[in-house]
Amino acid sequence: MERFPSSRRLLFVAAALLGLVLVACGGGGGGGGTGPGPVPQTTPTIQSGSYTGSENIVTTYDGYPPSEGDPSVTPYPNTNVTYSLSESVQSTPGSSSVTASETVQEPNETLNETTTTDTTPIPNGAVTNVGETESSFADGEGDTQTVTYATPLVIDQSPETNGATWTNTAAKSSVETYTDGTTIDRTTNADGSYVETETDSNQDINDTATVNSDASGTWNAASGSAGFYSGYFSGFAWTAPSGGDVTFTATESAATGCGSSCTETLSVPAFFSTSPLQMWAYAGAIATGITYPGACSVPSSYGTSGNRVQSTQKVIDPLFGFTENTVIDAYTSTSAGLVCVQSTDTLDTYYDWNGDDYYFLYVSGNGEPFISTVTTTT
């Protein structure tokens, strides 16, 4: 699965939006300075903005981890933590690249993350859409993610027009690398179906996951790799939802002495709606004359209202068993560009592939997510 959560898009979108308004307005974003005076066109002017804010993460556990088979297991307690954030962004007018550096101050550690976002103008009648073509993320530990869009992801327009709306498809490719040698490559189709391959330098992990457009799929270990659950299983397959249920089939590996002739099946309730089935959706909209939220603490010199660029993204993953809904509201000022970003990311997890139970897959018994995480950022 894509190990970096979709909430990383909060940084991607903020960086790309800031790049747009810095170039369009010729000045710095909230708290940032303007560029120097007139210079030769051959010398790019660096525009910058700086922001501070907070991130609140509320995690609710519903009987997780499971205690079946081990009565000594104690479910995790719910948590509610708030971190402070600071971010600096730089954009060069005439360049498609914007770089954002973010510091997250957690109670016991400080995280540093950097995102570079590339955008392109897309003529659209009297306006120009702003399309994101690629975003590259790296954290302080050296883990990275690069997302490239088959068709530029529309994130804004210039000038921003009241009532403007747009949609995007899920078509993209992503590559994740980790300091332990793991690489995850995923190609996602327009409807949210995908093929993903995971490998590591020692070949302990080497598998391919395929999610089809009807939400069925397979997850198989490559020949010669360690397989799943210490080599006990060589792969899994699951059906499209039928009658409200999904049936998983696990195939034992050759190491068990049984191999493909031995399988285990498990039917579980579908955790997502199939009327209609929509594994991925993205909608954008612009509203003008919106009063800035009080939580943004926008300086009075930037006025009390501006434009709101809202993006809504919904994801369903029928293999790894989660839904994620993300809403991002970006507020812009005609004089200062981007002055505030607020977001809410809700991640609900229904499947547990960690082998905590008698079964190869643990599913919440009451149809509710056993882990729900809500991240709110200003």
Secondary structure as the mmCIF struct_conf table of DSSP 4:
data_model
#
loop_
_struct_conf.conf_type_id
_struct_conf.id
_struct_conf.beg_label_comp_id
_struct_conf.beg_label_asym_id
_struct_conf.beg_label_seq_id
_struct_conf.end_label_comp_id
_struct_conf.end_label_asym_id
_struct_conf.end_label_seq_id
BEND BEND1 PHE A 4 PHE A 4
HELX_RH_3T_P HELX_RH_3T_P1 SER A 6 ARG A 8
HELX_RH_AL_P HELX_RH_AL_P1 ARG A 9 CYS A 25
BEND BEND2 GLY A 26 GLY A 27
TURN_TY1_P TURN_TY1_P1 GLY A 30 GLY A 31
HELX_LH_PP_P HELX_LH_PP_P1 GLY A 32 GLY A 35
BEND BEND3 GLY A 37 GLY A 37
TURN_TY1_P TURN_TY1_P2 GLN A 41 THR A 42
BEND BEND4 THR A 43 THR A 43
HELX_LH_PP_P HELX_LH_PP_P2 PRO A 44 ILE A 46
STRN STRN1 GLN A 47 TYR A 61
BEND BEND5 ASP A 62 GLY A 63
BEND BEND6 PRO A 65 PRO A 65
TURN_TY1_P TURN_TY1_P3 GLU A 68 GLY A 69
TURN_TY1_P TURN_TY1_P4 PRO A 71 SER A 72
HELX_LH_PP_P HELX_LH_PP_P3 PRO A 75 ASN A 78
STRN STRN2 THR A 79 SER A 91
TURN_TY1_P TURN_TY1_P5 PRO A 93 GLY A 94
BEND BEND7 SER A 96 SER A 96
STRN STRN3 SER A 97 GLN A 105
BEND BEND8 PRO A 107 ASN A 108
STRN STRN4 THR A 110 ASN A 124
TURN_TY1_P TURN_TY1_P6 GLY A 125 ALA A 126
STRN STRN5 VAL A 127 ASP A 139
TURN_TY1_P TURN_TY1_P7 GLY A 140 GLU A 141
BEND BEND9 GLY A 142 GLY A 142
STRN STRN6 THR A 144 SER A 158
BEND BEND10 PRO A 159 PRO A 159
TURN_TY1_P TURN_TY1_P8 ASN A 162 GLY A 163
STRN STRN7 THR A 165 ASN A 168
STRN STRN8 LYS A 172 THR A 177
TURN_TY1_P TURN_TY1_P9 THR A 179 ASP A 180
BEND BEND11 GLY A 181 GLY A 181
STRN STRN9 THR A 183 THR A 188
TURN_TY1_P TURN_TY1_P10 ALA A 190 ASP A 191
BEND BEND12 GLY A 192 GLY A 192
STRN STRN10 TYR A 194 THR A 199
TURN_TY1_P TURN_TY1_P11 SER A 201 ASN A 202
BEND BEND13 GLN A 203 ASP A 204
STRN STRN11 ASN A 206 VAL A 211
TURN_TY1_P TURN_TY1_P12 SER A 213 ASP A 214
BEND BEND14 ALA A 215 ALA A 215
STRN STRN12 GLY A 217 ALA A 221
HELX_LH_PP_P HELX_LH_PP_P4 ALA A 222 ALA A 222
TURN_TY1_P TURN_TY1_P13 SER A 223 GLY A 224
BEND BEND15 SER A 225 SER A 225
STRN STRN13 PHE A 228 PHE A 228
TURN_TY1_P TURN_TY1_P14 TYR A 229 TYR A 232
STRN STRN14 PHE A 233 TRP A 238
HELX_LH_PP_P HELX_LH_PP_P5 THR A 239 PRO A 241
STRN STRN15 SER A 242 SER A 242
TURN_TY1_P TURN_TY1_P15 GLY A 243 GLY A 244
STRN STRN16 ASP A 245 GLU A 252
HELX_RH_3T_P HELX_RH_3T_P2 ALA A 254 THR A 256
TURN_TY1_P TURN_TY1_P16 GLY A 257 GLY A 257
HELX_RH_3T_P HELX_RH_3T_P3 GLY A 259 SER A 261
STRN STRN17 THR A 263 PRO A 269
BEND BEND16 PHE A 272 PHE A 272
TURN_TY1_P TURN_TY1_P17 SER A 275 PRO A 276
BEND BEND17 MET A 279 MET A 279
STRN STRN18 TRP A 280 THR A 291
HELX_LH_PP_P HELX_LH_PP_P6 TYR A 292 PRO A 293
HELX_RH_3T_P HELX_RH_3T_P4 GLY A 294 CYS A 296
HELX_RH_3T_P HELX_RH_3T_P5 SER A 300 TYR A 302
BEND BEND18 THR A 304 THR A 304
STRN STRN19 SER A 305 ASP A 317
TURN_TY1_P TURN_TY1_P18 PRO A 318 GLY A 321
STRN STRN20 PHE A 322 SER A 333
TURN_TY1_P TURN_TY1_P19 THR A 334 ALA A 336
STRN STRN21 GLY A 337 THR A 349
STRN STRN22 TYR A 351 ASP A 352
BEND BEND19 ASN A 354 ASN A 354
BEND BEND20 ASP A 357 LEU A 361
STRN STRN23 TYR A 362 VAL A 363
TURN_TY1_P TURN_TY1_P20 GLY A 365 ASN A 366
BEND BEND21 GLY A 367 GLU A 368
BEND BEND22 PHE A 370 PHE A 370
STRN STRN24 ILE A 371 THR A 377
#
